[in-house]
Amino acid sequence: MRLRCSAIIGLALVSAPTALPAQPAQRAVLVTGASSGIGRKVTELLASRGFFVYATARKPEDLAALDRIPNVKSIRLDVTAPAEIAAAVEAVRQGGRGLYGLVNNAGGAIVGPLIEHEETEMAWQFDVNVYGPWRLVKAFAPMLIESKGRITNISSVSGVLSGPMLGAYSMTKHALEAFTDALGAEMARFGVVVNAVEPGNYRSEAGRAALSRLGDVEARAARSRYPNEIRALGRNISGYDQYAEPIDVAEAVYHALHAPTPKARYLVTTAGRGMERVAEKSLEELVQLNQGHRFTIGRDSLVTLLDAALKRVAP
């Protein structure tokens, strides 16, 4: 909605006062996977702070619930369905607000040993978590370029860390990190800013959905080379309801969309140890890359490079 201010003076002999500056148009943002968890919190926070949010979901009851939030309009969207993506683009175009921001949040996870996943499971994992964001960016790129807007990809701490039983999910989030970097470099010429938010463990439906995809835990454990790990998965991923609400994640997304100089990455974790693990992993990979070849960089040079990187990103 564009708000206009005007003043009408009824006496011809009185000069009109200086016109008040026009209010800026309400910026529109599209959030995928907005039915619950991180997507729902992001939608609520952005809408409460003045953005108009196109919130996407798949189930009719979720769409109806989103429409009850002020400043929110729901759009049915499956990120793997090109026809629904095209319909979403048309719905935003018909809305007349353009599009300033895109939050690629929709995703999912399969869990278990990499050597025991079916190819159809792996294909689904990449279709949702990697091709989905790419499809949305491609579809909405003209609007985002026109508005010199922003793209925020909801990655994960698993985009930096990798571990057993979460390999497929980590693969897709590592891919999303690369997508963010390459896309950011390509879109910079148009004034579009691209960044990533990497949450740790927060309350969501992800655990329950992953458990559903795992199926009968005992049956799967019985035919697995990793029976103890499968049973542990069944116990652990059902505990997502015990984690904190993802309010900090929503705040990071708000900053990424609103701040004059947003960060390239937002690691959001509930404990300091999470930051330490990411730093340890990143430094370990650096050491491994630097190990034992004729172009190895000495310690002093590594420290110099670290100091230069810290200076580049200093606030």
VOGU-3710 file (C-alpha; in Angstrom, 3 decimals, decimal comma):
1> mrlrcsaiig> 0,000/0,000/0,000  1,353/3,454/-0,869  0,517/6,094/1,708  0,094/9,653/0,512  0,055/12,879/2,480  -1,492/16,065/1,130  -2,726/19,396/2,379  -5,602/21,377/0,881  -5,816/25,109/1,487  -9,234/26,631/0,703
11> lalvsaptal> -8,156/30,309/0,437  -6,748/31,312/-2,935  -4,718/34,129/-1,371  -2,814/31,750/0,912  0,115/29,964/-0,660  0,183/26,197/-0,221  2,618/24,903/2,397  5,616/22,843/1,403  4,429/19,327/0,559  5,293/16,640/3,060
21> paqpaqravl> 7,661/13,977/1,750  5,927/10,883/0,430  5,992/7,865/2,705  8,102/4,999/1,337  6,168/2,104/-0,135  5,782/-0,900/2,129  8,471/-3,380/1,190  7,304/-6,853/0,254  9,153/-10,043/1,155  8,364/-13,623/0,167
31> vtgassgigr> 9,120/-16,350/2,733  9,025/-20,000/1,687  8,120/-22,771/4,110  6,250/-20,357/6,382  3,788/-22,781/7,971  5,821/-23,521/11,112  9,195/-23,294/12,821  11,700/-20,808/11,456  9,537/-19,766/8,510  6,576/-18,951/10,729
41> kvtellasrg> 8,681/-16,917/13,180  10,328/-15,019/10,328  6,922/-14,261/8,828  5,484/-13,006/12,122  8,493/-10,834/12,944  8,820/-9,239/9,511  5,083/-8,534/9,350  5,120/-6,977/12,825  7,947/-4,632/11,797  6,392/-3,175/8,700
51> ffvyatarkp> 7,159/-5,570/5,886  4,366/-7,011/3,798  4,963/-10,753/3,726  3,959/-13,226/1,065  4,082/-16,393/3,158  4,093/-19,708/1,344  2,884/-23,095/2,498  1,217/-26,159/1,006  -1,652/-27,197/3,285  -4,979/-25,295/3,177
61> edlaaldrip> -5,147/-25,032/6,975  -1,649/-23,509/7,107  -2,507/-21,014/4,380  -5,643/-19,979/6,261  -3,661/-19,512/9,492  -1,079/-17,349/7,742  -3,781/-15,149/6,231  -4,980/-14,272/9,735  -1,671/-12,517/10,482  -1,743/-8,751/9,752
71> nvksirldvt> 0,433/-7,704/6,797  0,564/-11,291/5,497  -0,875/-12,871/2,379  -0,503/-16,606/1,926  0,465/-18,242/-1,353  0,326/-21,956/-2,001  3,782/-23,073/-3,065  5,710/-26,307/-3,413  9,292/-25,332/-4,289  9,641/-28,474/-6,417
81> apaeiaaave> 6,654/-27,588/-8,635  7,453/-25,169/-11,510  3,766/-24,460/-12,170  3,208/-23,361/-8,566  6,327/-21,191/-8,683  5,029/-19,495/-11,830  1,671/-18,942/-10,126  3,429/-17,433/-7,097  5,317/-15,001/-9,333  2,047/-13,948/-10,931
91> avrqggrgly> 0,371/-13,526/-7,524  3,170/-11,228/-6,354  3,038/-9,295/-9,608  -0,721/-8,852/-9,272  -0,196/-7,627/-5,710  1,403/-4,497/-7,125  4,049/-4,128/-4,424  6,946/-5,636/-6,346  9,339/-7,751/-4,335  12,158/-6,465/-2,167
101> glvnnaggai> 13,169/-9,630/-0,347  13,218/-13,395/-0,835  13,781/-15,706/2,129  14,548/-19,239/0,980  13,535/-21,182/4,063  11,625/-24,225/2,769  13,617/-27,410/3,248  13,694/-30,875/4,663  16,015/-33,631/5,804  16,579/-37,315/5,340
111> vgplieheet> 18,691/-39,032/7,964  20,675/-42,237/8,029  23,853/-43,722/6,521  24,806/-42,366/3,115  25,464/-45,834/1,719  21,931/-46,928/2,641  19,898/-44,067/1,162  17,836/-44,797/-1,914  18,565/-42,643/-4,948  14,998/-41,359/-4,841
121> emawqfdvnv> 15,631/-40,099/-1,282  18,794/-38,292/-2,337  17,035/-36,802/-5,348  14,238/-35,491/-3,117  16,764/-34,015/-0,665  18,508/-32,006/-3,376  15,278/-31,118/-5,165  13,920/-29,359/-2,084  17,042/-27,931/-0,437  19,150/-26,942/-3,449
131> ygpwrlvkaf> 17,062/-26,776/-6,603  14,160/-25,220/-4,686  16,045/-22,032/-3,715  17,618/-21,868/-7,171  14,186/-22,105/-8,815  12,790/-19,330/-6,607  15,727/-17,008/-7,213  15,557/-17,557/-10,965  11,815/-16,933/-11,029  11,872/-13,765/-8,912
141> apmlieskgr> 15,194/-12,358/-10,151  13,588/-9,690/-12,391  11,578/-8,249/-9,489  14,539/-8,386/-7,088  16,810/-6,691/-9,607  14,211/-3,983/-10,216  13,947/-3,263/-6,483  17,679/-3,688/-5,778  16,486/-6,061/-3,120  17,848/-8,832/-0,971
151> itnissvsgv> 17,993/-12,613/-0,914  18,451/-14,503/2,338  19,091/-18,239/2,206  18,327/-20,233/5,348  21,274/-22,563/5,459  22,362/-24,392/8,628  25,305/-24,980/10,892  25,385/-28,210/8,859  26,463/-26,051/5,932  29,812/-25,785/7,725
161> lsgpmlgays> 29,904/-28,941/9,846  29,325/-32,501/8,660  28,710/-35,632/10,657  27,485/-39,214/10,451  23,818/-39,903/9,747  23,235/-36,333/8,496  25,423/-36,541/5,408  22,729/-35,993/2,789  21,329/-32,956/4,588  24,826/-31,526/5,112
171> mtkhaleaft> 25,617/-32,004/1,426  22,664/-29,826/0,458  23,469/-27,133/2,987  27,100/-27,032/1,853  25,714/-26,577/-1,663  23,489/-23,734/-0,426  26,550/-21,995/1,026  28,271/-22,182/-2,370  25,068/-21,000/-4,051  24,975/-17,990/-1,705
181> dalgaemarf> 28,573/-16,991/-2,464  28,326/-17,384/-6,239  24,902/-15,743/-6,447  26,050/-12,844/-4,288  28,965/-12,144/-6,601  26,721/-12,314/-9,669  23,905/-10,167/-8,273  26,114/-7,457/-6,796  26,267/-5,627/-10,135  22,498/-5,113/-9,904
191> gvvvnavepg> 22,574/-3,871/-6,313  21,021/-7,083/-4,954  22,503/-8,301/-1,661  22,669/-12,044/-0,962  23,433/-13,597/2,409  22,964/-16,760/4,458  21,624/-17,499/7,914  23,045/-20,627/9,587  20,871/-21,756/12,515  21,834/-24,400/15,016
201> nyrseagraa> 19,163/-26,487/16,726  15,871/-24,664/17,229  12,301/-25,821/17,705  10,700/-26,834/14,429  8,810/-29,559/12,658  12,037/-30,717/11,001  12,696/-33,481/13,509  9,184/-34,887/13,306  9,266/-34,782/9,501  12,675/-36,466/9,358
211> lsrlgdvear> 11,475/-39,158/11,744  8,459/-39,746/9,525  10,710/-40,173/6,492  12,914/-42,582/8,443  9,894/-44,831/8,853  9,770/-47,769/11,243  12,966/-47,253/13,265  13,281/-50,851/14,460  12,625/-52,265/11,006  15,202/-49,925/9,486
221> aarsrypnei> 17,734/-50,730/12,218  17,261/-54,449/11,677  18,344/-54,226/8,032  21,054/-51,589/8,563  24,807/-51,896/8,996  24,373/-49,149/11,614  21,597/-50,462/13,870  22,665/-48,616/17,031  23,013/-45,315/15,191  19,581/-45,719/13,606
231> ralgrnisgy> 17,988/-46,308/16,998  19,828/-43,288/18,416  18,491/-41,195/15,539  14,972/-42,251/16,406  15,485/-41,043/19,961  17,363/-37,841/19,219  15,531/-36,278/16,305  12,199/-36,581/18,074  13,525/-34,109/20,657  13,315/-31,029/18,441
241> dqyaepidva> 10,264/-29,841/20,381  12,524/-29,272/23,388  14,722/-26,715/21,660  14,299/-22,946/21,940  11,875/-21,052/19,723  13,742/-19,659/16,673  13,255/-16,019/17,608  16,992/-15,282/17,268  16,908/-16,745/13,762  14,031/-14,443/12,821
251> eavyhalhap> 15,963/-11,460/14,200  18,951/-12,417/12,052  16,738/-12,546/8,963  15,264/-9,152/9,838  18,766/-7,681/10,108  19,769/-9,297/6,819  16,790/-7,672/5,073  16,697/-4,344/6,903  20,212/-3,266/7,916  21,973/-0,741/5,662
261> tpkarylvtt> 25,070/-2,969/5,669  23,979/-6,545/6,336  26,440/-9,313/7,084  27,325/-11,974/4,543  26,624/-14,733/7,082  24,674/-15,011/10,315  25,548/-17,972/12,519  22,734/-18,305/15,068  23,249/-20,771/17,878  21,915/-21,297/21,381
271> agrgmervae> 25,331/-21,916/22,966  28,866/-20,554/22,645  30,140/-24,026/21,926  28,340/-23,888/18,601  30,523/-20,988/17,479  33,628/-22,812/18,709  32,761/-25,933/16,706  32,289/-23,929/13,527  35,571/-22,078/14,073  37,420/-25,331/14,829
281> ksleelvqln> 36,059/-26,982/11,703  36,863/-24,022/9,470  40,409/-23,758/10,831  40,922/-27,507/10,572  39,972/-27,433/6,897  42,362/-24,530/6,351  45,180/-26,482/7,992  44,363/-29,564/5,896  44,365/-27,521/2,686  47,705/-25,995/3,674
291> qghrftigrd> 49,351/-29,267/4,622  52,310/-30,791/2,844  52,679/-29,274/-0,608  55,178/-26,920/-2,210  52,924/-23,889/-1,763  52,347/-24,389/1,973  51,906/-21,092/3,805  53,832/-20,571/7,033  52,224/-19,791/10,375  53,128/-16,100/10,291
301> slvtlldaal> 51,586/-15,706/6,844  48,427/-17,514/8,003  48,123/-15,142/10,960  48,581/-12,188/8,602  45,782/-13,508/6,379  43,531/-13,950/9,417  44,215/-10,390/10,581  43,418/-9,074/7,089  40,128/-11,018/7,027  39,156/-9,675/10,448
311> krvap> 39,845/-6,154/9,257  37,728/-6,609/6,116  34,627/-7,626/8,059  35,103/-5,314/11,041  31,945/-3,297/11,840
//
